[in-house]
Amino acid sequence: MPYVFDVEVFSMAKNKVQVVRDHILNMLENREIHSGERIAAAREIAEQLGVSFLKVQQAVESLCQDGVLYSHSRKGTFVQENWHMRVLAENICVYNPVEFFPWIPDLLSMIEGYIPGLRSTFAFRRGMLELRTTSHVLTEFDSYMDLSPIFEECYPDRSVFFEKPFRPFEVNQRMVGIPFAFSPRVIFYRPSMFKKAGIPLPSAGWKWDDFINSVEALKKVLPKSGLINWSAAQYLLMVFILRAGGRLFAPGEEDPVTLDSPEVLRGLELFRDLGARVERVHSPDATYHMAFMNGGAAMYLGGRHFMDFILRAGHDDWDTAPLPLFDGGVDSTAQATDLICVRKSCASPDLAKQYVKAMLSEEVQDFIGQQKHNIPIRRSSAFKSLNLDDPRDSLFAAEISKISTDFNLQPPFPGAFVLKGLQRIIEEDLDIKSGLDELASAARTIIKVNGEYSPN
């Protein structure tokens, strides 16, 4: 049987089998051994770690059962080609890459205080315990445990937390993810750049035309690559669609597919218009972040987590503004969410409970608030974190009420399929109207074939 993480065992010192497992897994994480390569012989590992040959054999066998290694008669033990796709009982997957968030080791140390023996991983794509984002959870929600019984047991008084961020993740009477931290999205900008370009600073109530005029004026002092972050990222597409008053699906309607509506079309047209004015070759976020910190970029559209980077860089030449208003649109924004998730394959309900309690504890929530990494879901921690005397930070508090939760990306609606289709329309410069019509027709067919939908 596969190796099973036992909370009681790991409340004590790590046993020898786990020490050997960690040794081999760390070598994989550190790229000291690679797919298809042979690992050291059991006797060599035993001598190196000072453990018995039997314990090494048990550890290696457990990793073979988990699909990380495989044994070849008379040739030795080798690394599986797809080892990084395996779900291990002791793995916890959080934000990646870790260099983006240097406080992650401290966070993980706190969690290990609740659940000793966990190992954080950045090489494995999945963990038994995870911290995921909105679109991932809503399009792959069936992979995750229903956490509602655990949440209700641990926190019968839900008023301790912000309520609205939970709504998108309560699917078919299941809580597929628990919000850990959340944020509205705003525009970060450098006042010095706007002054250098001789244009007004962004302010509440500014319009799309004001925004585009600023983009054009900033070209006088910056290259196109430094105007604003732009790519076919799903979260950016959804920001523009929701801001234009559109949504992809409308549960309860006779025809629940609304992604071919004039509002969605308008949102994507504006998004493409912006892309035509800026550098369309998308650079990694880390590259753009660094450009903003070094004064080589003027604006960034994102959530409160971007404050973490700015404050660590020690710059004070920055401010925040709401997203510009679209003509005929709505004053709303897509919610950025970090979610606590547990894989269905988790064999220990107590492990899931300990994870939820740790992540929602006042200690951990206060810590994440101190990092300015989005807004903690625990109200008391959020109030400690938000600096209402600083307009740059208080904007996030004001924008909370404008967050839209109309994602509807989970089945029976083919959310993952549609999001990929929207990305393709933008990336390949396809005709937006024709692309949306074709995508909507396919979505209706999928819903009909699945036979899972009936309007209220």
C-alpha positions, -999 to +999 in steps of 0.1 A: +000+000+000+011+036-006+028+054+023+002+071+045+010+103+064+000+097+101-004+129+122+003+110+154+035+096+141+047+130+129+038+147+162+070+130+174+104+130+159+106+119+122+110+081+120+139+067+101+119+058+070+107+094+067+143+106+070+153+084+041+123+095+020+131+132+027+167+126+017+157+111-017+130+136-023+153+165-015+178+152-040+150+153-066+139+188-055+176+201-057+181+184-091+209+162-078+191+133-095+168+134-125+141+114-143+154+081-156+186+082-135+196+055-110+197+064-074+224+053-050+223+017-037+205+011-005+236+002+014+253+034+003+223+055+015+222+036+048+259+043+054+256+080+044+226+086+067+235+063+095+203+043+093+197+006+089+197-011+055+161-023+063+148+013+068+163+024+035+147-005+017+113+004+033+117+040+023+127+031-013+098+007-016+073+033-003+086+057-030+082+030-056+046+024-045+040+062-047+052+062-083+083+084-077+108+055-082+108+022-099+130-009-094+146-028-123+157-063-115+195-065-111+200-030-123+189-009-093+162+017-086+155+046-109+135+079-110+102+077-128+098+101-158+067+118-143+077+118-107+068+154-103+031+147-110+027+123-080+007+133-049+027+124-017+011+122+017+036+145+034+038+171+006+024+206+010+024+228-022+023+266-016+032+297-036+057+291-063+084+302-070+096+307-034+119+336-044+088+357-051+078+354-015+108+352+009+086+348+039+073+314+028+099+294+049+086+312+080+050+305+071+058+268+065+077+267+099+045+280+116+024+253+098+048+226+108+043+238+144+008+225+140+017+195+118+053+184+123+067+163+095+052+181+065+076+190+037+071+219+014+076+212-023+082+234-053+091+206-077+061+184-073+031+199-091+006+186-065+005+180-028-018+163-004-023+198+011-023+228-013-027+266-015-042+274-049-058+302-069-093+309-081-094+296-116-074+264-107-098+254-079-130+262-098-119+243-129-105+213-110-127+213-080-136+177-083-100+168-072-105+183-038-121+172-006-153+188+007-140+209+036-174+222+049-177+196+077-142+204+089-147+242+086-180+240+105-165+219+133-135+242+137-153+275+132-190+273+139-191+311+140-184+322+104-186+359+113-150+356+123-142+357+086-152+377+056-182+360+041-184+371+004-150+355-007-164+320+002-193+321-022-176+310-055-161+280-038-192+265-023-201+243-052-230+218-052-232+222-014-195+214-011-167+237+001-140+228-024-116+254-011-114+278+019-102+313+012-069+320+030-064+355+017-081+376-010-080+409-027-097+432-052-075+443-081-063+478-086-038+498-106-004+504-090+014+533-106+045+555-102+035+592-098+070+603-110+064+587-144+030+604-148+045+638-138+074+632-162+049+626-190+030+657-180-003+639-174-028+639-144-024+612-118-050+584-119-079+590-095-112+575-084-138+578-112-113+580-141-126+566-174-113+543-200-104+572-223-084+588-194-065+555-190-058+552-227-046+588-229-023+581-200-009+550-218-002+570-250+014+599-231+036+575-211+051+562-244+070+595-245+091+586-215+090+548-215+092+518-239+060+499-247+072+471-224+071+494-194+036+508-197+015+481-179+015+443-175-005+427-204-008+391-214-036+366-222-035+356-185-069+343-174-072+366-145-066+397-167-092+385-192-118+380-164-110+415-150-119+431-183-150+409-189-164+416-155-156+453-157-175+455-190-205+439-172-201+405-188-200+370-174-193+337-190-223+317-177-256+326-160-269+298-138-307+296-136-313+309-172-329+288-199-296+294-219-269+296-193-241+303-218-236+341-219-200+343-231-211+354-265-229+385-250-222+421-261-207+427-227-181+399-230-173+411-265-168+446-253-145+436-225-123+416-249-123+444-275-110+468-248-084+442-237-072+438-272-071+475-278-048+478-248-026+450-261-022+468-294-008+499-276+017+481-253+044+455-257+026+423-265+056+400-259+047+389-224+076+387-200+076+367-168+060+385-139+093+386-121+108+406-149+080+431-150+080+434-112+117+442-113+112+468-140+085+485-118+108+484-088+137+499-108+116+527-123+113+511-157+076+505-156+047+529-150+017+508-140+008+473-127-027+458-126-029+434-097-040+425-062-027+436-029+001+410-029+020+434-052+025+456-021+047+428-007+072+433-035+071+471-034+076+474+004+104+449+003+121+469-024+120+500-001+105+524-027+081+551-019+074+564-054+042+545-059+004+549-054-028+530-061-059+538-081-091+520-089-095+504-123-108+528-149-145+527-156-157+514-190-185+531-208-216+511-202-197+488-178-199+482-141-177+492-112-166+457-102-135+436-102-125+400-102-115+385-069-080+374-064-080+345-039-055+321-023-074+289-013-068+262+012-073+228-005-069+192+004-068+164-022-096+138-021-069+112-019-060+124+017-064+093+039-063+113+071-093+135+080-073+146+110-045+159+088-070+179+068-085+193+100-051+203+114-042+220+081-074+241+081-070+250+117-034+261+111-040+282+081-070+300+096-055+304+130-050+340+143-012+334+144-009+324+107-035+350+095-018+378+114+015+367+099+002+368+063-013+402+070+020+415+082+035+406+048+008+426+030+001+395+009-035+402+000-061+406+027-064+378+054-097+361+054-099+364+092-115+399+099-094+407+129-061+399+110-073+420+081-080+450+103-045+447+118-030+445+083-048+473+065-034+508+071-065+529+068-044+561+073-025+554+041-048+560+010-027+535-010-036+507+013-071+519+024-082+517-013-082+479-009-106+481+020-129+504-001-128+481-031-138+449-012-175+456-017-169+458-055-155+423-058-176+401-082-180+365-074-198+356-107-172+332-120-193+300-126-163+282-139-171+248-124-191+220-141-217+217-155-202+247-171-170+240-191-150+267-174-115+254-181-124+248-218-138+283-222-109+300-205-084+283-228-106+293-257-106+329-247-068+328-243-065+314-278-087+342-293-063+368-278-030+350-283-037+341-320-054+374-329-086+356-339-117+376-347-133+381-313-170+380-324-165+348-345-144+333-318-169+339-290-198+326-312-179+294-319-168+290-283-203+296-270-217+270-294-192+244-283-200+252-246-237+247-252-230+214-269-209+202-240-236+211-215-263+194-236-242+163-241-233+160-205-270+164-196-262+179-162-279+212-164-315+222-158-325+258-152-341+268-119 
